[in-house]
Amino acid sequence: MSNGTHFQKFSGRIRTATTPPSAPKLGEVYYDTATNAFMVYNGTTWVGQLMTTSTSTSTSTSKSTTTSTSTSTSTSTSTTTS
């Protein structure tokens, strides 16, 4: 499956073309099917990003050692007076 087919669902929602629209307005968006990039008009030029798919795997290992020492001292004094 080519990258262009991933974005066919945008057809009718976002303009798709192989060349930029003429007389664009600031913020106008289209998907360039020739370069597989979403393009946005910034008022001067078309800018965009290529659409790619990536997979990321992350592995984390953690080791924890806890040592606890507790000391308790109790003193009791009793005085009885009669």
N, CA, C and O of each residue as an XYZ file, in Angstrom:
328
protein
N       0.855     -1.177      0.000
C       0.000      0.000      0.000
C       0.898      1.236      0.000
O       1.795      1.343      0.836
N       0.673      2.154     -0.910
C       1.483      3.369     -0.973
C       0.990      4.383      0.058
O      -0.140      4.300      0.540
N       1.864      5.349      0.388
C       1.490      6.367      1.380
C       0.246      7.139      0.971
O      -0.555      7.515      1.827
N       0.069      7.385     -0.344
C      -1.077      8.147     -0.801
C      -2.407      7.493     -0.442
O      -3.387      8.195     -0.191
N      -2.459      6.171     -0.414
C      -3.717      5.505     -0.114
C      -4.096      5.633      1.347
O      -5.275      5.512      1.679
N      -3.150      5.871      2.225
C      -3.446      6.066      3.645
C      -4.311      7.308      3.857
O      -5.064      7.380      4.828
N      -4.209      8.267      2.971
C      -4.848      9.551      3.190
C      -6.030      9.802      2.251
O      -6.524     10.926      2.164
N      -6.484      8.762      1.549
C      -7.623      8.917      0.651
C      -8.885      9.312      1.405
O      -9.765      9.958      0.836
N      -8.988      8.934      2.675
C     -10.184      9.282      3.451
C     -10.331     10.794      3.643
O     -11.406     11.262      4.019
N      -9.265     11.566      3.390
C      -9.338     13.019      3.512
C      -9.964     13.661      2.277
O     -10.335     14.835      2.297
N     -10.076     12.885      1.209
C     -10.654     13.411     -0.019
C     -12.073     13.908      0.263
O     -12.899     13.184      0.818
N     -12.335     15.138     -0.122
C     -13.635     15.746      0.135
C     -13.656     16.554      1.419
O     -14.494     17.442      1.575
N     -12.754     16.263      2.335
C     -12.651     17.019      3.588
C     -11.511     18.027      3.511
O     -11.649     19.187      3.898
N     -10.394     17.552      3.007
C      -9.228     18.405      2.793
C      -8.877     18.286      1.322
O      -8.847     17.188      0.766
N      -8.613     19.414      0.704
C      -8.277     19.411     -0.714
C      -7.034     18.560     -0.941
O      -6.061     18.672     -0.196
N      -7.061     17.714     -1.961
C      -5.893     16.936     -2.357
C      -5.528     17.333     -3.774
O      -6.400     17.531     -4.619
N      -4.228     17.447     -4.029
C      -3.755     17.842     -5.350
C      -2.277     17.493     -5.476
O      -1.610     17.191     -4.486
N      -1.778     17.539     -6.702
C      -0.351     17.314     -6.934
C       0.418     18.627     -7.026
O       1.649     18.629     -7.034
N      -0.309     19.747     -7.096
C       0.308     21.079     -7.121
C      -0.474     21.991     -6.175
O      -1.655     21.751     -5.925
N       0.168     23.028     -5.651
C      -0.517     23.942     -4.716
C      -1.674     24.677     -5.380
O      -1.608     25.001     -6.566
N      -2.732     24.939     -4.620
C      -3.846     25.739     -5.143
C      -3.368     27.147     -5.510
O      -2.467     27.686     -4.867
N      -3.967     27.737     -6.536
C      -3.614     29.105     -6.913
C      -4.390     30.076     -6.033
O      -5.474     29.742     -5.556
N      -3.863     31.249     -5.814
C      -4.465     32.299     -4.986
C      -4.868     31.782     -3.603
O      -6.027     31.923     -3.211
N      -3.934     31.188     -2.861
C      -4.279     30.654     -1.533
C      -4.520     31.759     -0.512
O      -4.044     32.885     -0.665
N      -5.264     31.415      0.527
C      -5.526     32.326      1.642
C      -4.701     31.862      2.837
O      -4.383     30.678      2.951
N      -4.358     32.775      3.715
C      -3.608     32.473      4.923
C      -4.286     31.350      5.701
O      -5.478     31.427      6.000
N      -3.525     30.309      6.028
C      -4.052     29.186      6.789
C      -4.703     28.101      5.954
O      -5.138     27.086      6.498
N      -4.780     28.291      4.643
C      -5.382     27.278      3.772
C      -4.534     26.000      3.817
O      -3.306     26.055      3.895
N      -5.213     24.852      3.766
C      -4.548     23.550      3.895
C      -4.898     22.678      2.689
O      -6.025     22.710      2.193
N      -3.924     21.904      2.226
C      -4.201     20.868      1.236
C      -3.208     19.739      1.430
O      -2.146     19.925      2.024
N      -3.565     18.555      0.918
C      -2.673     17.399      0.987
C      -2.060     17.199     -0.384
O      -2.771     16.966     -1.362
N      -0.728     17.291     -0.456
C      -0.005     17.138     -1.706
C       0.227     15.650     -1.955
O       1.059     15.025     -1.298
N      -0.516     15.090     -2.911
C      -0.421     13.652     -3.189
C       0.871     13.284     -3.907
O       1.242     12.110     -3.927
N       1.567     14.254     -4.496
C       2.841     13.983     -5.176
C       3.971     13.781     -4.170
O       4.891     12.998     -4.407
N       3.895     14.494     -3.043
C       4.966     14.407     -2.040
C       4.509     13.765     -0.733
O       5.307     13.601      0.189
N       3.220     13.399     -0.648
C       2.643     12.828      0.579
C       2.881     13.737      1.784
O       3.365     13.299      2.828
N       2.531     15.008      1.614
C       2.729     15.988      2.682
C       1.484     16.859      2.839
O       0.860     17.254      1.854
N       1.130     17.154      4.105
C       0.096     18.145      4.380
C       0.766     19.502      4.271
O       1.832     19.718      4.848
N       0.153     20.412      3.541
C       0.727     21.728      3.291
C      -0.207     22.807      3.843
O      -1.429     22.704      3.735
N       0.391     23.840      4.436
C      -0.356     24.971      4.983
C       0.259     26.245      4.404
O       1.480     26.398      4.358
N      -0.605     27.147      3.969
C      -0.123     28.421      3.429
C       0.062     29.407      4.581
O      -0.893     29.702      5.300
N       1.272     29.917      4.764
C       1.579     30.809      5.887
C       1.465     32.289      5.525
O       1.895     33.154      6.288
N       0.890     32.575      4.369
C       0.761     33.963      3.931
C       1.826     34.348      2.927
O       1.678     35.335      2.207
N       2.909     33.570      2.874
C       4.000     33.826      1.941
C       4.290     32.613      1.071
O       4.469     32.730     -0.141
N       4.333     31.444      1.710
C       4.685     30.217      1.006
C       3.959     29.016      1.609
O       3.411     29.096      2.708
N       3.962     27.920      0.886
C       3.384     26.676      1.380
C       4.427     25.958      2.221
O       5.562     25.783      1.780
N       4.061     25.543      3.416
C       4.951     24.773      4.285
C       4.210     23.517      4.728
O       2.983     23.506      4.822
N       4.959     22.479      4.993
C       4.287     21.250      5.389
C       5.236     20.219      5.953
O       6.433     20.456      6.115
N       4.666     19.076      6.246
C       5.437     17.968      6.793
C       5.107     16.713      6.012
O       3.971     16.499      5.588
N       6.125     15.891      5.832
C       5.912     14.597      5.210
C       5.179     13.711      6.192
O       5.397     13.801      7.400
N       4.324     12.868      5.689
C       3.592     11.944      6.534
C       4.277     10.585      6.467
O       4.364      9.973      5.403
N       4.756     10.127      7.600
C       5.406      8.825      7.659
C       4.799      8.023      8.794
O       4.134      8.568      9.675
N       5.030      6.753      8.761
C       4.570      5.866      9.818
C       5.793      5.310     10.511
O       6.738      4.875      9.853
N       5.784      5.319     11.826
C       6.912      4.764     12.560
C       6.397      3.955     13.736
O       5.285      4.157     14.224
N       7.233      3.043     14.169
C       6.915      2.221     15.329
C       8.025      2.423     16.336
O       9.205      2.412     15.985
N       7.651      2.606     17.574
C       8.632      2.835     18.631
C       8.431      1.793     19.719
O       7.305      1.504     20.122
N       9.544      1.235     20.188
C       9.497      0.276     21.285
C      10.409      0.796     22.382
O      11.535      1.221     22.123
N       9.918      0.757     23.584
C      10.691      1.240     24.719
C      10.720      0.159     25.790
O       9.695     -0.447     26.102
N      11.909     -0.078     26.351
C      12.066     -1.042     27.427
C      12.711     -0.328     28.598
O      13.675      0.419     28.432
N      12.171     -0.563     29.778
C      12.693      0.081     30.970
C      12.950     -0.986     32.029
O      12.107     -1.851     32.268
N      14.111     -0.917     32.657
C      14.455     -1.835     33.739
C      14.777     -0.999     34.960
O      15.520     -0.020     34.890
N      14.206     -1.405     36.074
C      14.417     -0.656     37.308
C      14.770     -1.631     38.423
O      14.156     -2.690     38.552
N      15.764     -1.265     39.226
C      16.153     -2.085     40.367
C      16.167     -1.172     41.580
O      16.769     -0.099     41.568
N      15.493     -1.621     42.620
C      15.408     -0.808     43.823
C      15.777     -1.662     45.030
O      15.300     -2.788     45.166
N      16.622     -1.131     45.900
C      16.992     -1.809     47.142
C      16.676     -0.870     48.290
O      17.090      0.289     48.297
N      15.944     -1.382     49.248
C      15.575     -0.576     50.405
C      16.047     -1.289     51.667
O      15.780     -2.475     51.862
N      16.745     -0.558     52.513
C      17.186     -1.092     53.799
C      16.580     -0.218     54.881
O      16.667      1.009     54.835
N      15.968     -0.868     55.849
C      15.333     -0.126     56.932
C      15.828     -0.678     58.258
O      15.821     -1.889     58.479
N      16.251      0.202     59.125
C      16.689     -0.181     60.467
C      15.875      0.618     61.469
O      15.726      1.834     61.348
N      15.354     -0.087     62.455
C      14.537      0.579     63.461
C      15.039      0.195     64.840
O      15.263     -0.984     65.111
N      15.218      1.173     65.713
C      15.633      0.939     67.098
C      14.626      1.613     68.002
O      14.261      2.772     67.809
N      14.184      0.857     68.994
C      13.194      1.402     69.908
C      13.681      1.180     71.335
O      14.104      0.079     71.686
N      13.623      2.196     72.132
C      14.002      2.109     73.545
C      12.840      2.620     74.370
O      12.275      3.676     74.085
N      12.489      1.858     75.401
C      11.375      2.244     76.242
C      11.842      2.218     77.680
O      12.469      1.249     78.108
N      11.553      3.248     78.423
C      11.883      3.335     79.847
C      10.634      3.657     80.624
O       9.874      4.555     80.262
N      10.425      2.918     81.697
C       9.227      3.153     82.503
C       9.673      3.305     83.964
O      10.483      2.516     84.451
N       9.155      4.299     84.645
C       9.461      4.545     86.063
C       8.145      4.667     86.799
O       7.237      5.383     86.378
N       8.063      3.957     87.896
C       6.843      4.008     88.698
C       7.225      4.373     90.126
O       8.130      3.778     90.713
N       6.532      5.345     90.668
C       6.784      5.755     92.051
C       5.464      5.700     92.794
O       4.453      6.243     92.348
N       5.496      5.032     93.938
C       4.295      4.956     94.760
C       4.582      5.674     96.065
O       5.614      5.419     96.684
N       3.709      6.556     96.498
C       3.855      7.298     97.743
C       2.635      7.026     98.600
O       1.500      7.092     98.126
N       2.886      6.707     99.918
C       1.757      6.489    100.804
C       1.749      7.458    101.940
O       0.856      7.410    102.786
